Amino acid sequence: MQQFLDANDHARIAEAIRVAEEKTDGEIYAVLARRSDDYFFAAGFVAACGVIIAAIVAALLAHWYWFDLSLPVFGLAILAAFISVVLVLWLVPSVRIMLVPHRIRYRRAHLNAVQQFLARNVHITSERTGVLLFVSLAERYAEVVADAGINAKVEQEEWNGIVAILTDHASRQAVADGFVEAIGKAGALLAQHFPPTQGNPNELSDHLVEL
């Protein structure tokens, strides 16, 4: 899969993580997703509902204006409309997310963030001080997922500014700059609660993962 960011961007982000972790026992991991779901079935359901509603409206209008339309023709018209919508969704994936409610988009993106937190082993650091910075571009969604050791001392509200940095930069097509700034802010916050101790190992690799 072609990467969204180039090698220089990845190097900048990796260096930002390394520098931030020098000041804390916390571990920072970064993940960038183009999208958190293909949304084919979710968009298909919404489109099917739209076809049904349009068919009901068309039937009512035909009845109101005394327009004679045979049942087989009407049924074939509905089938043709449904097949056309499915083909559009299949051939033009970018259309799908436009049909999906924001609540569903954010739920899928949040689920992806949690899955990445577990899949990348951010949850198994020795002191439970791993934190994931996650951005999903298609949904315009960002989240900070922190492990139990961090949650015991840092409230989610303290991460809101970092989430705002990630979403703001992503909206301006400056994803790498957003990660670099957010990592610096996260490192400073972790340093307040988890200052570095002697012999603290680097338990997670210092790089950005693209999905």
Secondary structure, 3 states (H helix, E strand, C coil): CCCCCCHHHHHHHHHHHHHHHCCCCCEEEEEEECCCCCCHHHHHHHHHHHHHHHHHHHHHHHHHCCCCCCHHHHHHHHHHHHHHHHHHHHHCHHHHHHHCCHHHHHHHHHHHHHHHHHHCCHHHCCCCCEEEEEEECCCCEEEEEECHHHHCCCCHHHHHHHHHHHHHHHHCCCHHHHHHHHHHHHHHHHHHHCCCCCCCCCCCCCCEEEC
